[in-house]
Amino acid sequence: MLADDHPVVRSGLRALLDSLGGYEVVAEAASGDAAVAAVVEHRPDVVLLDVKMPGGDGIDATRRIRSAAPETAILILTMFDDRETVRAAMRAGALGYVLKGAEQSDIDRAIRAVAAGEAIFGAEVVQAVVDFSTSPSYTPFPDLTVREREVLDLMAAGHRNHAIAAQLFLSPKTVANHVSAIFTKLGVTDRSQAIVRARREGFGQP
């Protein structure tokens, strides 16, 4: 799905995807609100999303899409390369961030990467990503409680609820409640999605 408030950009992207083959554009949107509604309706594998749009910008739309349709991967495609915008997109849940001036092959590779669940960032914004991920103040999933982070870490390491309960001296029901809260806060619908996101942030490591 394509979300950009400039019709000429959407037309250009559609033409690019048609020429590459292997893609089907199921919907277009010209605002953040319309992008969220279209994703909920069409459930695309990937949405290409601009940052600056009317009716809810791309960062806000990213958060809402992650909550409403966590199976849809979000690739930010924009001309804004400032660090704060890149970081905001990452915090909101975007899997990729590429500038509009990128080569066609780079855009193609980025779409396929996020569709496969991989994070990918254009060369122009890599430093912002490095700064963000190595900052002493950076904490993945800041909405989680300390106990929820412990549960998520054990989930990412491959433990089931009963094993987690035994390690943390909790009842299985309490662990199940923590897992449910984690799903809600991460905007995921099942354990496998939670584990993928957690491992991407370094959880579950020995």
Secondary structure, DSSP 8 states (H G I E B T S, - for coil): -EE-S-HHHHHHHHHHHHHH-S-----EESSHHHHHHHHHHH--SEEEE-SS-SSS-HHHHHHHHHHH-TTSEEEEEES---HHHHHHHHHHT-SEEEETTS-HHHHHHHHHHHHTT--EE-GGGHHHHHHHHH-TT--SSTTS-HHHHHHHHHHHTT--HHHHHHHHT--HHHHHHHHHHHHHHHT-SSHHHHHHHHHHTTTT--
